[in-house]
Amino acid sequence: MNQFSRPPIVPPPSEPTPPMAAPPPLPAKLDFTGERNGFLELVARGAGLELVTLGFYRFWLINDIRRHLWSNTVIDGDAAEYTGRARELVIGFLIALAILMPIYLGYFLISVEAEHLQAWASIPLVASFYVFGQFAIYRARRYRLTRTVWRGVRFWMDGSGWAYALRASLWAVLAIVTLGIALPWRAAALERYKMDHSWYGDLQGRFEGRGWELFKRVWWIGVLMPFALIVFPALPFLYARYKSEEWRWWISGIRFGEVTLQSRLAPTALRGLYWSVIGWYMVLSAGFGMIAGSVGSILVKLGVPVEELFLPGAVGKAAIIVLGLTIVGYLAFMLALGVVTRLYLTRDLWERVLQTTSVTNLAAAANVTARGDLATAVGEGIADGLDVAGF
């Protein structure tokens, strides 16, 4: 064997290449597919039926609006579903009326018997109505949530409406004492309670928004608000900015298990909507004023003194005509304003908020188990009776 021969050089074994990390899932988009003209036709027809039925049709109109909005809300290609019925709203309102009427009647009797104490008696009445209203808000939310279905699974809610009302009342006192500074922390605390008791099947919700985050965004609005109340053009700008910041803060704090929502709503996104409503209000007010002026002109041509129409014993055909035209004109004005408000501040606002919202980790909601019971519409009826019902 040759002494100069060497063993072959063997390269060292190469280290195994680590597997590539899976890319994070892309956020799922929310979209709204409803046609604006279709919604306008729905609310305009509903306003006409409200006029004919003296407002009783509003239960069916509210139900139809919710069905339209829910069914056109698309999450990752699947639309939501609203399963509520107008009959439930009617029954809930009648039950609420039976609860509220004795309270109103009792206050009226007390004020008649002790007129000098009426001003002081209104304080506990207003306070009790505020607490009762917060209870109704919580129960109304529970009702709407249990009528919301997505991919065959219902949302639902537990918790105590009275516990929520107590929290809301104590936070309201703190907000008054601090001249409104505590309002962002109040909003965060109340939303945290509501979300902690909200579920999608067996997937529990939670709220991660903080009061300090909202305060940093809107504190300057609170500083400028007293001046905006004097200078009219500034108020719509500030209020629209506040609502945009509040919507973005609220949506970005919502969680269901590992499912996360994120809002990209621009600070000026809602400005045009509020100005549109103000513009239509001015136009409709001018139209109502023209009707009233036309009635007055007709009476002048007929030689009927307007100031004598409604004097005792002076009721005649002219007075009936004036009263009838005035009532019809006022009702038409209010119903038209309702159509405008629902179009811009319900439908259009809903669309803008949805189209700037995304959902991350939606796969965590793929294997949920249906749970929860349906809630009654009594809370919704009480909220309607107290005029604190949100949509």
C-alpha positions in Angstrom: 0.0 0.0 0.0 1.3 3.4 -0.9 2.3 5.3 2.2 1.3 8.6 0.6 -2.3 7.5 -0.1 -5.0 9.3 2.0 -8.6 8.4 2.8 -11.2 10.3 0.7 -12.5 13.5 2.2 -16.1 13.2 3.1 -18.1 16.4 3.6 -19.9 16.8 6.9 -23.6 16.0 6.9 -25.7 19.0 6.2 -28.1 20.2 8.9 -31.8 19.7 8.2 -33.6 22.7 6.9 -36.1 23.9 9.5 -39.7 23.8 8.2 -41.1 27.1 7.0 -43.6 28.7 9.3 -47.1 28.8 8.0 -48.2 32.2 6.9 -50.7 33.8 9.2 -54.3 33.5 7.9 -55.6 36.5 5.9 -58.3 38.6 7.7 -61.8 37.9 6.5 -63.7 40.8 5.1 -67.1 42.0 6.1 -69.3 43.3 3.4 -72.8 44.8 2.9 -74.6 43.7 -0.2 -78.0 45.5 0.2 -79.1 47.9 -2.4 -79.7 51.5 -1.3 -82.8 52.0 -3.5 -84.3 48.9 -2.1 -83.8 50.1 1.5 -85.2 53.5 0.6 -88.3 51.9 -0.9 -88.7 49.8 2.2 -88.6 52.6 4.7 -90.7 55.0 2.5 -93.4 52.4 2.2 -93.2 51.7 5.9 -93.5 55.4 6.7 -96.7 55.6 4.7 -98.1 52.5 6.5 -97.2 54.1 9.8 -99.2 57.2 8.8 -102.3 55.0 7.9 -102.0 52.9 11.1 -101.2 55.8 13.4 -97.7 54.5 14.1 -98.7 50.9 14.9 -96.9 49.5 11.8 -93.6 50.5 13.2 -93.1 47.1 14.8 -93.2 45.5 11.3 -91.1 48.2 9.9 -88.3 47.7 12.5 -88.4 44.0 11.9 -88.2 44.4 8.1 -85.2 46.8 8.5 -83.4 44.4 10.7 -84.0 41.5 8.3 -82.7 43.6 5.5 -79.5 44.7 7.3 -78.7 41.3 8.8 -79.3 39.3 5.6 -77.1 41.6 3.6 -74.2 41.5 6.2 -71.8 39.0 4.7 -68.8 37.6 6.7 -66.4 35.5 4.7 -69.0 34.8 2.1 -71.8 33.8 4.5 -74.7 36.1 5.4 -76.2 36.6 8.8 -79.8 36.0 9.5 -82.3 37.8 11.7 -85.1 35.5 13.0 -87.1 38.0 15.1 -90.8 38.5 14.4 -92.9 41.7 14.6 -95.5 39.9 16.7 -92.9 39.4 19.4 -92.2 43.2 19.4 -95.9 43.9 19.7 -96.4 41.5 22.6 -93.3 42.9 24.4 -94.5 46.4 24.0 -97.9 45.6 25.4 -96.4 43.9 28.4 -94.1 46.9 28.9 -97.1 49.2 28.6 -98.8 47.3 31.4 -95.7 47.7 33.5 -95.1 51.4 32.8 -98.7 52.8 32.9 -99.2 52.3 36.7 -95.9 54.1 37.3 -97.0 57.1 35.2 -100.4 57.0 36.8 -98.9 56.9 40.3 -96.7 59.8 39.6 -99.6 61.8 38.2 -101.7 61.2 41.3 -98.9 62.1 43.6 -98.2 65.4 41.7 -101.9 66.3 41.9 -102.2 65.6 45.6 -98.9 67.3 46.5 -98.3 69.9 43.9 -95.8 71.7 46.0 -93.7 68.6 46.1 -93.9 67.8 42.4 -90.5 69.2 41.5 -88.9 67.1 44.2 -90.9 64.1 43.4 -89.7 64.2 39.8 -86.1 63.5 41.0 -86.7 59.9 42.2 -89.0 59.3 39.2 -86.3 60.3 36.7 -83.7 58.3 38.6 -85.9 55.2 38.7 -86.7 55.6 35.0 -83.0 55.8 34.3 -82.3 52.6 36.1 -85.3 50.9 34.5 -84.1 52.2 31.1 -80.7 50.7 31.5 -82.3 47.4 32.5 -84.4 47.6 29.3 -81.3 48.4 27.2 -79.6 45.2 28.4 -82.6 43.0 27.9 -83.3 44.5 24.4 -79.7 43.7 23.4 -80.2 40.1 24.7 -83.4 39.8 22.6 -81.6 41.0 19.4 -78.6 38.8 20.0 -80.7 35.7 20.4 -82.4 36.5 17.1 -79.0 36.7 15.2 -77.8 33.6 13.5 -74.6 33.0 11.4 -73.7 29.7 9.8 -76.6 28.0 11.6 -75.4 29.0 15.1 -77.2 31.5 17.2 -75.7 34.2 19.3 -77.0 34.5 22.8 -76.6 36.3 26.1 -76.8 35.6 29.8 -76.1 37.8 32.8 -78.4 40.1 34.8 -80.2 43.1 33.5 -80.5 44.6 37.0 -76.8 44.1 37.7 -76.0 45.9 34.5 -78.5 48.7 35.4 -76.8 49.1 38.8 -73.4 49.4 37.2 -74.6 51.9 34.6 -76.2 54.0 37.3 -73.2 54.1 39.5 -71.0 55.0 36.6 -73.4 57.7 35.6 -73.1 59.3 39.1 -69.3 59.1 38.7 -69.5 60.7 35.3 -71.6 63.6 36.7 -69.2 64.1 39.6 -66.2 64.2 37.2 -68.0 66.5 34.7 -68.0 63.8 32.0 -64.3 62.8 32.3 -65.3 59.3 33.5 -67.5 58.6 30.4 -64.9 56.6 28.4 -64.2 54.4 31.4 -68.0 54.0 31.9 -68.4 52.9 28.3 -65.5 50.4 28.6 -66.8 48.9 31.8 -70.4 48.5 30.6 -69.3 47.0 27.3 -67.0 44.6 29.1 -69.9 43.4 31.2 -72.1 42.9 28.1 -69.4 41.1 26.1 -68.4 38.9 29.0 -72.0 37.6 28.9 -72.3 37.3 25.1 -71.8 34.0 23.3 -71.6 32.6 19.8 -72.7 29.1 20.4 -70.2 27.9 23.1 -67.7 30.6 22.1 -67.6 33.3 24.8 -67.2 36.9 24.0 -65.0 39.5 25.7 -64.1 43.2 25.3 -60.5 44.3 25.3 -61.1 48.1 24.8 -59.9 50.3 27.5 -61.3 53.6 28.7 -57.9 55.3 28.5 -57.7 54.4 24.8 -61.1 56.1 24.1 -60.2 59.1 26.3 -57.0 59.8 24.4 -59.0 59.9 21.1 -61.9 62.1 22.2 -60.8 64.3 25.2 -60.3 67.3 23.0 -63.9 66.9 21.7 -65.2 67.3 25.2 -63.1 70.4 25.7 -64.5 72.0 22.5 -68.1 70.9 22.9 -69.3 73.9 25.0 -68.1 76.2 22.3 -69.6 74.0 19.6 -73.0 74.4 21.3 -72.8 78.1 20.6 -71.2 78.0 17.1 -73.6 75.7 15.2 -71.5 74.6 12.3 -68.9 73.2 14.7 -71.3 70.8 16.5 -72.0 68.4 13.6 -68.3 68.1 12.8 -67.4 67.3 16.4 -70.2 64.9 16.9 -69.4 63.0 13.7 -65.8 62.8 14.7 -66.7 61.5 18.2 -69.0 58.8 16.7 -66.3 57.7 14.3 -63.7 57.3 17.1 -66.2 55.5 19.3 -67.2 53.1 16.5 -63.6 52.2 15.7 -62.7 51.8 19.4 -65.7 49.6 20.1 -65.3 47.3 17.1 -61.6 46.8 17.6 -62.2 45.7 21.2 -64.6 42.9 20.4 -63.5 39.3 20.8 -65.1 35.9 20.6 -62.6 33.3 21.8 -59.6 33.8 19.4 -61.7 35.6 16.8 -60.7 39.3 16.6 -62.3 42.2 15.0 -60.5 45.3 13.7 -61.9 48.6 12.4 -60.2 50.9 9.9 -63.0 53.5 10.0 -61.6 56.9 9.1 -62.1 59.8 11.6 -64.0 61.7 8.9 -66.0 58.8 7.6 -69.4 59.8 9.1 -69.2 63.5 8.6 -71.1 63.5 5.4 -73.9 61.4 6.8 -74.7 63.8 9.6 -74.5 66.8 7.3 -76.8 65.1 4.8 -79.4 64.6 7.6 -79.1 68.3 8.6 -79.5 69.4 5.0 -82.6 67.3 4.5 -84.0 68.6 7.8 -83.6 72.2 6.6 -85.3 71.3 3.3 -88.2 69.5 4.9 -88.6 72.3 7.5 -88.8 74.8 4.6 -91.4 72.6 2.9 -93.5 72.4 6.1 -93.2 76.2 6.5 -94.4 76.7 2.9 -97.5 74.5 3.6 -98.3 76.5 6.7 -97.8 79.8 4.8 -100.0 78.6 2.0 -102.8 77.8 4.4 -102.5 81.2 5.9 -102.6 82.9 2.5 -105.7 81.0 1.6 -107.4 82.1 4.8 -106.4 85.7 4.1 -107.9 85.5 0.6 -111.1 84.1 2.1 -111.2 87.0 4.6 -111.0 84.7 7.6 -109.1 86.3 10.5 -106.5 83.7 11.6 -106.3 84.9 15.2 -110.1 84.3 15.7 -110.1 80.7 14.4 -109.6 78.9 17.6 -111.4 81.3 20.0 -114.2 79.7 22.1 -117.3 79.4 20.1 -115.5 80.1 16.8 -115.0 76.6 15.7 -116.1 76.2 12.1 -115.2 74.7 8.8 -112.2 77.1 8.4 -110.8 76.0 11.8 -111.2 72.4 11.0 -109.5 72.8 7.6 -106.6 74.7 9.2 -106.2 72.1 12.0 -106.4 69.2 9.5 -103.9 70.6 7.1 -101.5 71.5 9.9 -101.6 68.0 11.4 -101.2 66.3 8.0 -98.3 68.6 7.2 -96.6 67.9 10.5 -97.0 64.2 10.3 -95.6 64.2 6.7 -92.7 66.2 7.9 -91.9 63.8 10.8 -92.3 60.7 8.7 -90.1 62.1 5.9 -87.5 63.0 8.5 -87.7 59.4 9.8 -87.0 58.1 6.3 -84.0 60.3 5.9 -82.6 59.4 9.3 -83.0 55.7 8.7 -81.4 55.9 5.2 -78.3 57.9 6.3 -77.8 57.0 9.9 -78.9 53.4 9.9 -78.3 51.9 6.4 -75.4 54.1 5.1 -73.7 54.1 8.5 -74.1 50.3 8.8 -72.5 49.9 5.3 -69.5 52.2 6.1 -68.8 50.5 9.4 -68.9 47.0 7.9 -66.8 47.8 4.9 -64.0 49.1 7.1 -64.1 46.0 9.5 -62.1 42.8 9.2 -62.1 39.6 11.2 -59.0 37.6 12.1 -58.8 34.0 13.2 -62.3 33.3 11.9 -61.3 29.6 11.8 -61.6 29.5 15.6 -65.4 29.8 15.1 -65.7 26.9 12.7 -66.5 24.1 15.2 -68.7 25.8 17.8 -71.6 24.0 19.4 -75.0 25.6 19.5 -76.1 26.7 22.9 -78.4 29.3 24.6 -82.1 29.9 24.8 -84.2 32.6 23.2 -85.0 35.7 25.1 -88.4 37.5 25.2 -89.0 40.9 23.7 -90.2 42.5 27.0 -87.0 44.4 27.4 -87.3 45.7 23.8 -90.8 46.8 24.6 -89.8 48.6 27.8 -86.9 50.3 25.9 -89.4 51.4 23.3 -91.8 52.7 25.9 -89.0 54.7 27.6 -87.6 55.9 24.2 -84.2 54.4 25.0 -84.3 51.6 22.4 -81.2 51.4 20.3 -81.3 49.7 16.9 
